[in-house]
């Protein structure tokens, strides 16, 4: 069960996942061993799923970010499974959500340029038999960066 100290620990780790047990202890008013044990407990319980480096898409040559809504022809389990596998195999698609409303899926995509995005949409997504239509939205400017989850 998560308490107020766990919430502070989670917030601190989302800001700096490389924080040492000593640094966390200083922030939380605990000993380093207590901070480390709490961190390990949160990892073991599945509250903390892992750690990642935050990267600059532009520095990696990924100049276009887009959100693509996908409407499926139907919800045939075989076609849906096949399309989900296709989504998983495309590194440009960094996340995907099943949605309610007009679109069945929402994809977040990073590509090097508009031509690459066009190829992904037309030659890969629309070419799949499960897809009825796609609607893409190009990100002009990200106003707020992906933020930590509220703890």
C-alpha positions in Angstrom: 0.0 0.0 0.0 1.3 3.4 -1.0 1.7 6.1 1.6 2.7 9.8 1.5 6.4 9.0 1.5 6.0 6.5 -1.4 4.2 9.3 -3.3 7.1 11.6 -2.7 9.5 8.9 -3.7 7.6 8.2 -6.9 7.5 11.9 -7.8 11.3 12.2 -7.1 12.1 9.1 -9.3 9.9 10.4 -12.2 12.0 13.6 -12.1 15.3 11.8 -11.8 15.3 8.0 -12.2 19.0 7.9 -11.6 18.8 9.4 -8.1 20.9 7.5 -5.6 19.5 6.1 -2.4 21.4 8.8 -0.5 19.8 11.6 -2.7 16.4 10.0 -2.3 16.9 9.7 1.5 17.9 13.3 1.8 14.7 14.4 -0.1 12.5 12.1 2.0 14.0 12.4 5.4 14.9 8.7 5.5 18.1 6.7 5.8 19.6 5.6 2.5 18.7 1.9 3.3 15.1 2.9 4.0 14.8 4.8 0.8 16.4 1.9 -1.1 14.0 -0.6 0.5 10.9 1.5 -0.4 12.2 1.8 -4.0 12.7 -2.0 -4.2 9.2 -2.6 -2.7 7.6 -0.3 -5.3 9.5 -2.1 -8.1 8.6 -5.5 -6.8 4.9 -4.6 -6.4 4.7 -3.3 -10.0 4.1 0.3 -9.2 7.5 1.1 -10.8 7.6 -0.7 -14.1 11.1 0.3 -15.2 13.3 3.2 -16.1 14.0 5.0 -19.4 16.2 7.7 -20.8 14.3 10.7 -22.1 15.5 11.5 -25.6 15.3 14.5 -27.9 13.4 13.3 -31.0 14.8 16.1 -33.1 18.4 15.2 -32.2 17.6 11.7 -33.4 16.5 13.0 -36.8 12.8 12.5 -36.0 11.4 15.8 -37.2 7.7 14.9 -37.4 5.4 13.8 -34.6 1.8 12.8 -35.5 -1.3 11.4 -34.0 -3.1 9.0 -36.3 -6.7 7.8 -35.7 -7.5 4.4 -37.2 -11.0 3.2 -37.9 -11.3 -0.5 -38.5 -13.6 -2.2 -41.0 -14.9 -4.5 -38.3 -13.8 -6.1 -35.1 -13.0 -9.5 -36.4 -10.6 -10.9 -33.8 -8.2 -12.4 -36.4 -7.9 -9.1 -38.3 -7.6 -7.1 -35.1 -4.8 -9.3 -33.8 -3.0 -9.1 -37.1 -3.3 -5.3 -37.1 -2.1 -5.1 -33.5 0.9 -7.2 -34.4 1.6 -4.8 -37.3 1.5 -1.8 -35.0 3.9 -3.5 -32.6 6.4 -4.2 -35.4 6.6 -0.5 -36.5 9.3 1.4 -34.4 7.9 4.8 -35.5 4.6 4.0 -33.7 5.7 4.7 -30.1 2.3 4.1 -28.5 -1.2 3.0 -29.4 -4.5 3.1 -27.6 -7.8 1.4 -28.2 -10.4 4.2 -28.1 -14.1 4.8 -27.8 -15.8 7.1 -30.3 -15.3 7.4 -34.1 -11.7 6.0 -34.1 -10.9 2.6 -32.9 -7.3 3.3 -32.3 -5.1 6.3 -31.7 -1.4 6.0 -32.6 1.4 8.3 -31.7 4.1 8.3 -34.3 7.5 9.9 -34.8 9.0 9.9 -38.3 12.0 11.6 -39.9 9.9 13.6 -42.3 6.5 13.9 -43.9 7.4 11.5 -46.7 8.2 8.8 -44.2 5.0 9.4 -42.4 3.1 9.3 -45.7 4.7 5.9 -46.5 3.8 4.5 -43.1 0.2 5.6 -43.4 -0.4 4.7 -47.0 1.8 1.7 -47.6 1.6 0.0 -44.2 -1.4 1.1 -42.2 -4.0 1.6 -45.0 -2.7 -1.5 -46.8 -3.8 -3.7 -44.0 -7.1 -5.4 -44.5 -8.4 -4.4 -41.1 -8.3 -0.7 -41.8 -11.2 1.3 -43.0 -9.7 4.8 -42.8 -7.1 6.9 -41.0 -7.1 10.5 -39.9 -3.7 12.0 -39.2 -2.9 15.1 -37.2 0.6 16.6 -37.4 2.0 18.1 -34.2 3.1 21.7 -34.9 4.4 22.4 -31.4 4.3 20.4 -28.2 3.0 22.9 -25.6 3.5 20.6 -22.6 6.1 17.8 -22.5 5.0 14.3 -21.3 4.7 14.9 -17.6 5.2 12.5 -14.7 2.1 10.7 -13.5 0.4 12.3 -10.5 1.5 10.4 -7.4 
